[in-house]
Amino acid sequence: MGVLLSTRAPRAALSVPGARATGTRRCSRHAVVIVGGGPTGLTLAGELALASVDVAIVERRRSQDVAGLRAGGLHSRSIEVFDQRGIADRFLSQGQVTQIVRFAGVALDISDFPTRHNYGLALGQQHIEGILAAWVAELGVPIYYGGEVTGFVEDATGVVVELSDGQSLQAGYLVGCDGGRSLIRKSAGIDFLGSDPTTSNLIAEVEITEEPHWGIRRDALGIHSLSKLGDGPVRVLVTEQQVGATREPTLRDLSEALIAVYGTDYGVHSPTSISRFTDMTRQAASYRKGRVLLAGDAAHVHPPDGGQGLQTGVQDAVNLGWKLAQVVKATAPERLLDTYHAERHPVAARVLRNTMASVALRGGDQRTTVLRDCMSELLGMEEPRKRFGAMLSGLDIHYDLGEGHPLLGRRMPDLDLVTAAGPLRVFKLLHEARPVLLNFGEPGALDMAPWADRVRRTDAKYVGRWDLPVLGAVTSPSAVLIRPDGYVAWVGGPMQARLADALSLWFGPPPAT
Ligand SMILES: Cc1cc2nc3c(=O)[nH]c(=O)nc-3n(C[C@H](O)[C@H](O)[C@H](O)COP(=O)(O)OP(=O)(O)OC[C@H]3O[C@@H](n4cnc5c(N)ncnc54)[C@H](O)[C@@H]3O)c2cc1C
């Protein structure tokens, strides 16, 4: 199917009162419109812009400010995907490197994992979004702050995106990165399957006047904690007695919840943030319907246990970006977009599963306490620690690309290569978000001439071990085809499939001669 607009399509400027874009005026047409400028929408916009796709973000907030407490950092695989784009240092320089992987409160050390980033990064979502917004601005993506999408109309040629101010935008594709209450998902009629909340928590940063019981407390209601943030405010986490509040949480809600658990609110006052989260666990039945796609919280919601929501959204975006770019540019058929759902739906389904298990282990009754102790004992063993550590940090993601070498469908390690031009890290080859054919055999041996303008070929030597998280050492391949998202699409060696088939499948058929 053709696309409505190419990146070279003329843009009609609209002047919209109240709307601000970074660097440009609002245009009425874009190849892709993203609704929502949270971590997922920003990452997707960056990926599309690297592929020279005309993309814009419509964001309801008037600025990038994040209200309340949300994600507290990045896991290893998220740091890796930003390293693949050459921007990991921007995050690392603002956060604190630490071992952050936890399952049901049990710390899982990943410092022996075979990755340059064998740790997590403590960094608030406000800072993560700020860095992403600056990157996207450098890439020239307009963000229409203060713009609220109210609906859309789709036909065979594109999508008309309706805004609350009565104006509209036209797009070839529309991506809903608009969070858990996604209007795009609802308007597209995509089911959001799963379970309603069974528990509700408040998380806040406040001042208190009385000395509290510091640390974690568990009871039949759930988990609660009070901790001091250096010389700064007190971080409060408290489980509420009621589930189902729909309005924004207040200081009074926090005070009542504290009294119900501790018998006092410790003189709580001066909150700098109060947020509510629940254990609602739902996933979109389909990540795509026609020209409309979903990513991030719009496609999956779950409790924040294990800190996986932002990571999953960012990695959805990195999976979708290069595929959508090729479809927009008509170098690959539209069915390539179906691999987005096929690959990413199982990843989030697994996150939903492990967060549900984690919530079940929150309680303070005797049986849950004993069960948590058993889990802790198990996770202290080598193999379970590695498996859960790899799962929660995103390092074990395996897309089902069929039988073959263990690298197939797994993340390409960031090896130190030797090339004719000197030493080179694999991730550096991915900075432009283009596919790479890495040949370790006879220089120039692999024929990919018809794809030469789409796929970068590099002849290289590597003398070390090929080590994968959990799996350990694997046989050295003679070549690998790496997708722009850093996953291996084809492996050269004794059992190799035809390279031309993999190139056609992932990067479109060869141009007609
Ligand atoms: C208390 C708490 C703690 C968390 N901790 C962690 C953690 O430690 N680690 C982790 O990985 N994740 C964590 N998360 C989850 C994480 O915050 C989310 O997964 C992440 O923000 C999802 O990003 P997103 O871009 O998909 O959606 P969002 O961040 O929700 O962004 C959606 C954007 O869309 C905009 N929008 C919505 N509707 C419209 C519309 N109609 N028109 C225009 N714009 C619209 C919104 O203004 C918003 O900016 C936590 C969440 C909570 C609540």
PDBQT file of the ligand as one rigid body, heavy atoms in Angstrom, charges set to zero:
ROOT
HETATM    1  C1  LIG A 601       4.601   5.839  40.467  1.00  0.00    +0.000 C 
HETATM    2  C2  LIG A 601       5.196   5.291  39.198  1.00  0.00    +0.000 A 
HETATM    3  C3  LIG A 601       6.473   4.781  39.216  1.00  0.00    +0.000 A 
HETATM    4  C4  LIG A 601       7.047   4.271  38.060  1.00  0.00    +0.000 A 
HETATM    5  N1  LIG A 601       8.313   3.770  38.099  1.00  0.00    +0.000 NA
HETATM    6  C5  LIG A 601       8.873   3.270  36.992  1.00  0.00    +0.000 A 
HETATM    7  C6  LIG A 601      10.216   2.822  37.004  1.00  0.00    +0.000 A 
HETATM    8  O1  LIG A 601      10.906   2.882  38.009  1.00  0.00    +0.000 OA
HETATM    9  N2  LIG A 601      10.736   2.338  35.853  1.00  0.00    +0.000 N 
HETATM   10  C7  LIG A 601      10.014   2.288  34.696  1.00  0.00    +0.000 A 
HETATM   11  O2  LIG A 601      10.543   1.840  33.678  1.00  0.00    +0.000 OA
HETATM   12  N3  LIG A 601       8.744   2.733  34.652  1.00  0.00    +0.000 NA
HETATM   13  C8  LIG A 601       8.167   3.229  35.758  1.00  0.00    +0.000 A 
HETATM   14  N4  LIG A 601       6.896   3.718  35.714  1.00  0.00    +0.000 N 
HETATM   15  C9  LIG A 601       6.160   3.646  34.451  1.00  0.00    +0.000 C 
HETATM   16  C10 LIG A 601       6.534   4.784  33.498  1.00  0.00    +0.000 C 
HETATM   17  O3  LIG A 601       6.337   6.028  34.130  1.00  0.00    +0.000 OA
HETATM   18  C11 LIG A 601       5.690   4.673  32.238  1.00  0.00    +0.000 C 
HETATM   19  O4  LIG A 601       5.743   3.349  31.770  1.00  0.00    +0.000 OA
HETATM   20  C12 LIG A 601       6.139   5.621  31.147  1.00  0.00    +0.000 C 
HETATM   21  O5  LIG A 601       5.935   6.960  31.486  1.00  0.00    +0.000 OA
HETATM   22  C13 LIG A 601       5.385   5.330  29.859  1.00  0.00    +0.000 C 
HETATM   23  O6  LIG A 601       5.793   6.224  28.877  1.00  0.00    +0.000 OA
HETATM   24  P1  LIG A 601       4.840   6.553  27.650  1.00  0.00    +0.000 P 
HETATM   25  O7  LIG A 601       5.572   7.573  26.850  1.00  0.00    +0.000 OA
HETATM   26  O8  LIG A 601       4.416   5.290  26.996  1.00  0.00    +0.000 OA
HETATM   27  O9  LIG A 601       3.531   7.168  28.301  1.00  0.00    +0.000 OA
HETATM   28  P2  LIG A 601       3.376   8.472  29.204  1.00  0.00    +0.000 P 
HETATM   29  O10 LIG A 601       4.626   8.746  29.951  1.00  0.00    +0.000 OA
HETATM   30  O11 LIG A 601       2.117   8.296  29.962  1.00  0.00    +0.000 OA
HETATM   31  O12 LIG A 601       3.213   9.636  28.154  1.00  0.00    +0.000 OA
HETATM   32  C14 LIG A 601       2.010   9.805  27.433  1.00  0.00    +0.000 C 
HETATM   33  C15 LIG A 601       1.951  11.247  26.970  1.00  0.00    +0.000 C 
HETATM   34  O13 LIG A 601       0.826  11.411  26.131  1.00  0.00    +0.000 OA
HETATM   35  C16 LIG A 601       0.243  12.677  26.408  1.00  0.00    +0.000 C 
HETATM   36  N5  LIG A 601      -1.165  12.576  25.991  1.00  0.00    +0.000 N 
HETATM   37  C17 LIG A 601      -2.104  11.735  26.461  1.00  0.00    +0.000 A 
HETATM   38  N6  LIG A 601      -3.262  11.890  25.794  1.00  0.00    +0.000 NA
HETATM   39  C18 LIG A 601      -3.039  12.855  24.871  1.00  0.00    +0.000 A 
HETATM   40  C19 LIG A 601      -3.860  13.456  23.873  1.00  0.00    +0.000 A 
HETATM   41  N7  LIG A 601      -5.137  13.087  23.692  1.00  0.00    +0.000 N 
HETATM   42  N8  LIG A 601      -3.318  14.419  23.098  1.00  0.00    +0.000 NA
HETATM   43  C20 LIG A 601      -2.017  14.792  23.263  1.00  0.00    +0.000 A 
HETATM   44  N9  LIG A 601      -1.203  14.258  24.190  1.00  0.00    +0.000 NA
HETATM   45  C21 LIG A 601      -1.709  13.298  24.983  1.00  0.00    +0.000 A 
HETATM   46  C22 LIG A 601       0.408  12.853  27.906  1.00  0.00    +0.000 C 
HETATM   47  O14 LIG A 601       0.357  14.208  28.285  1.00  0.00    +0.000 OA
HETATM   48  C23 LIG A 601       1.774  12.219  28.134  1.00  0.00    +0.000 C 
HETATM   49  O15 LIG A 601       2.815  13.171  28.095  1.00  0.00    +0.000 OA
HETATM   50  C24 LIG A 601       6.303   4.246  36.862  1.00  0.00    +0.000 A 
HETATM   51  C25 LIG A 601       5.013   4.776  36.832  1.00  0.00    +0.000 A 
HETATM   52  C26 LIG A 601       4.465   5.287  37.985  1.00  0.00    +0.000 A 
HETATM   53  C27 LIG A 601       3.076   5.863  37.938  1.00  0.00    +0.000 C 
ENDROOT
TORSDOF 0
